[in-house]
Amino acid sequence: MSDDKSVLHAEQQELPEQFEEAMKELQGIVQSMENQVLSLDDALRAYERGMLLSRVCQQKLDDAQLQVQVLQDNLLKPLSQNIEEN
């Protein structure tokens, strides 16, 4: 096993709530795996954690995209519809 204690079982660590935090942790995992500083067991745990983090990031991006779409839909109503509402 590796001396790198930062790689714990994925289920033992809470997932970051902020997109930026999740991306930073994911980038660290990728760097560790690319540098081959992990044992096989640690690499598998890191991969599992990375997959969880990538899902968090994707969900945050999907949520942001939906929010932007809702905002655009509310702001980009046809002019005649805005006049009728007033």
C-alpha positions in Angstrom: 0.0 0.0 0.0 1.1 3.6 -0.6 2.2 6.0 2.1 -0.3 8.5 0.6 -3.0 8.6 3.3 -5.0 11.2 1.4 -6.6 8.5 -0.7 -9.2 6.9 1.5 -12.2 4.7 0.7 -14.6 6.7 -1.4 -17.5 6.0 1.0 -15.4 7.3 4.0 -15.1 10.8 2.6 -17.8 13.3 2.2 -18.2 14.7 -1.3 -17.5 18.4 -1.8 -20.5 20.7 -2.2 -18.8 23.2 -4.3 -17.9 22.6 -8.0 -14.4 24.1 -7.6 -13.6 22.0 -4.6 -14.6 18.8 -6.4 -12.6 19.8 -9.5 -9.5 20.5 -7.4 -9.7 17.2 -5.7 -10.4 15.4 -9.0 -7.4 17.1 -10.5 -5.2 16.0 -7.6 -6.4 12.4 -8.1 -5.6 12.5 -11.8 -2.2 13.9 -11.1 -1.4 11.2 -8.6 -2.5 8.5 -11.0 -0.6 10.0 -13.9 2.6 10.1 -11.7 2.1 6.5 -10.8 2.7 7.2 -7.1 -0.2 4.9 -6.0 -0.3 1.2 -5.3 -2.9 -0.8 -7.2 -5.3 -0.8 -4.3 -4.9 2.9 -3.8 -5.3 3.5 -7.5 -8.5 1.6 -7.5 -9.9 3.6 -4.6 -8.7 6.8 -6.2 -10.4 5.8 -9.4 -13.6 5.2 -7.5 -13.4 8.5 -5.7 -12.6 10.2 -9.0 -15.7 8.8 -10.6 -17.8 10.0 -7.7 -16.3 13.5 -8.0 -16.8 13.6 -11.8 -20.5 12.8 -11.2 -20.7 15.7 -8.7 -19.0 18.0 -11.2 -21.3 16.9 -14.0 -24.4 17.4 -11.9 -23.3 20.8 -10.8 -22.7 21.8 -14.5 -26.1 20.3 -15.5 -27.8 22.3 -12.7 -26.0 25.5 -13.7 -27.0 25.0 -17.4 -30.6 24.4 -16.4 -30.6 27.5 -14.2 -29.2 29.6 -17.1 -31.8 28.2 -19.4 -34.6 29.1 -17.0 -33.2 32.6 -16.7 -33.0 33.0 -20.4 -36.5 31.7 -20.9 -37.8 34.2 -18.5 -35.9 37.1 -19.9 -36.3 36.3 -23.6 -40.1 36.3 -23.8 -41.4 37.8 -27.0 -42.2 41.5 -26.6 -45.9 41.1 -27.3 -46.1 38.6 -24.4 -44.5 41.1 -22.0 -47.0 43.8 -23.1 -50.0 41.5 -22.6 -48.8 40.6 -19.0 -48.7 44.3 -18.0 
